[in-house]
Amino acid sequence: MNKKGIWIAGSAIVLAVIGGTLLYSAPNLLSDTNDNPLLTAKDVQENGKMMKQFSITAKTAPVELKDGTKITAWTFNGSVPGSQIRVTEGDRLRVVFNNELPDPATIHWHGVPVPNAMDGVPGITQNAVRPGATFTYEFDATVPGTYWYHSHQQSADQIDKGMYGTLIVEPKNQTIKYDKDFTLVLDEWSTPMLQMSGNLRQSSGSGSMGGMNHGGMGNMGNMGNMGNMGNMNGSESHGDMMKQMYNLLTVNGKAGQLIPPLDIKPGERVK
């Protein structure tokens, strides 16, 4: 089982646990200080009904995880996590998805009640969106909450490369007011795997290398050449292997000194 997943939490309440990436609900940090901005909606009227229209493009983009560690990620709109979609309960969403990647991809709206045809599962609810092609998703935001969206085409690999973002559906009748609202996405990355596949750029040693294969675990026969993983003899548990393989933790795509502080003043109510 691949380690990748996203946990979603709001106000310290965990809503879903899937694997190894954590999503914590809240907005201003994403839109104000991080590389994954709030996605702007365009109001569109069609057949007498108003919709919030968004555009998402899947493409490769350079990402600096921490000082001296750079990758070429697979992204939604050029950032990891992808641009945040924020709407209000009752809004109808139209998301125009453009695929500029070399491989097919989709968008799955994880945990969001959507029509079957909009669920983004290739081969079941839709055909995968081919390179250079476009697909339009439409659905109503009926249940408030913190959700995530991600590719469902070879999802273990493509999510591991960075193809995920957040979707926030705010309650229509919000009774509690917050001074600050942050969304924090925690992810694990495998620098040994990146080194093995030649897809990691490090200014302190490994030189300039090619694109990224964050989740590429096909050639497991070379695991003996992966630095501190060379002592693996087959007796290690899955958990022990994951601890050694996934050795870099990021908050909204950043680690170490690149993680911005949360600017909170005494007395503020924070979600």
N, C-alpha and C positions, 0 to 999 in steps of 0.2 A: 504494500500500500504506500503510495506516495505521501510525503509529509505535508504537502500543500493543502491548505484549507483556509477559511477565514472565520474567525469568531466574531460575532457582532454583539456589542454591548451598549447599553444606554443607561446613564445614571447608575453605573456600576452593576447593572443587571445583565447577566449573560443571556442572550437570546438564542444563540446557535453555536455549536462547536462542531467543526468539521475536520480539522487536521493540525496545521501548524502556522497559520497566519491569523492574527487577531485584529478584529475591527471593533473600535470603541466609538460609540456614537457622540457626535457633536460637530458644528460647522465652521466657525470663524477662523480657526487655525488653518484649515484647509484652504480657504479662499483668500486669507490675508497674508500668510507668511510662508506657505509651502509651495512646492512645485506643481501641485495638483489643484488647479483653480476651480472655483465654482462655475459650472457650465451655464452659460447664458441661454435662456429660453426665448423663442420667438413665438408670439401669439399668432395663431393661424385659425381662421374660420373656414369650415368646410361643411356643406350641407346643413348650415344653420347651427353647427356645434363648434365651440371654441376648443382649441387644443394648445398645449405647450409643446412646441417643436424643438428638438435638440439634434445636434449633429455629432456623431462619434466616428472617428477614423482610426482604424487599427493600422499601426505603422511601427517601424523600428525607430529608436531614438537613443542617443547617448544619455546615460544616467550615472551620476557620481554617487555611490552608496556611502562612502566616507572618504576622508582625506587620502588621496593616493590610490583609491580603488574605484575604477570606472568600468562600466559594462555597456554593451549595446543591447538594450532591453526591447522586448516586444510590448507595445503599449497601446492604450486607448488615449488618443489625443496627445501623445508625446510625453506623458508623465507616468510615474509609478508611485502611488496608485493613479488610476485614470481620473479625469475630471469628475467632480462630484455633481450628481443630478439632485436638485432639491425642489420638491413640489409640495403642494398642500392636498390633503385628503379630498377626494372628489375631482381633482384635476384629471383630464385626459392627456396622456403622453403620446407623442409621436417622436420616435427616435430613428433618424436616418443613419444607417450604419454603412460606412464605406470601408472596404478592405484593401489596403495598400501593402499588405504583407505578401511574402512569396508563397504562403500556404493558405488553404481555406480556413475560415474562422466563423464564429457565430457569437451572439450575446445571449446568455441565460440570465434571467432576472431571479436570483436566488431567494426563495422564500416569498416572492411577490405573487399574489393570486392574479394570473393572467390567462387569457384564452389559450387553448392548447397550441394553436398555430403560432403563437407569439413566444413560446417557451424556450426557443433557441436550442433544441436538442437535435443535432444533425442526424439524418437518416430515420428520424421518428416524427418530429413535429415540423421540420423544414429541411431543405437541402442546405448543406454548408455554403457559405458565401465565398465564391471563388475569388482569387486575386484579381483586383480591378473591378469587381462587381459591387452592387449595392443591394441592401435589403432594408425595408422599413417596418419597424415594430410599432404597434399601436395598442394601448391598453389603458384602463382606468386605474388610478391610484386609490384603491378602496380601503386599504388597511394602513393606518399610521404605523410608523416604525422605522428602524434603521436596517437597511438591506445592503447587499452587495451584488454587483453584476460581474460576470466573467465569461470568458470563452468556454464553450462546451465542445469544441472540436479538438480532439486529443487534449482534453482539458488538463490532465496531470502535467503535461509538458508545457502547454501554452500559459496556464496560470503561473507555473513556476518561472516562466520568462517575464512575468510582470503584467499579464493581461487581466486586470481586475480593477474595479472602482467601486464607489459607494453611491447608494441611492437613499435619500432621506425623504420620507413622507411625513410631513408635519400634521398634527391634528388640526381639523378645521376650527374647532373651538378650543383653543389653547388656554387653559385656566392658570397655569403656572408660568411666570415670566422669568427668564434667565438673563443675567448680565453678560455671560460668556457661554459659548456652546462650541465644544471642540470635537472633531472627529480624528481619532488616532488609529492608524492601521499598522499593526505589527506584523512583520514578515521575517522568515528565516531564509538565509541564502547560503549556498554551499561554495565557498571559495576553493576547496579541493577539487570539486567537480568542474568548476570554471577553469582551473589550472590544467586539469587533465584534458579537457576538450580544447584548450588554447583560446578561450573566449573571455579572458580577464585581462584588463589593463591595470598594472600597478606601477606607479612611478618609482617605487623603491626597489624593483628587482626584476620582475618578470617581463619588462619591456612592453612594447606595443604589440597587442595581439588582436585578432579579428573579432567578428561578431559574437553574440552571446548565445549560449545554450544552457541557461540556468538549470533546467531540469533534465538535461541530456544524460541519462543513466544507462544508455544502451551498452557501452563497452565496459562492463563490470569486470572483465578480465584484467584490466589495468589497475585495479584498485591498490595493488601493492606499490604503485608508483606515486601514491597520493600523500606524500609527506607523513603526517602523524597517523595516517590510516594504514601504513605499511605493516602494522602489527596485527592486523585482522587475520584470524586463523579459522574463521568459520564458526567459532563457538560463541561469538558475541550476540547479544540479543538485538532485536530490531531497534529497541530504544537506544542501546549503546551505539549502534551504527549511526542512527540519526544524529546523536549528540556530536559525533566526530565529523559527520558529513556536513550538517547544516550548522555552521559555526559563526555566522554573522547575522545579528538581529538588527532590523531597521524599524524606525518609527516614521511612517509616511515616506518611506523610501530613503531615509537618511539614518546614518549611524554615527556614534561618537560625537565629536564637536559640531557636526553638521545638523544635529537635531536642535531646532530652535526651542527656547524655553517657553513655558506657558505663562503669559503675562496676566496674572491674577492679583487683584488688590484686596486687602482685608475688607470683609463685609460683603463681597460680591457673591451672588448666587451663580453657581457654575454647573453646567451639565456636561 
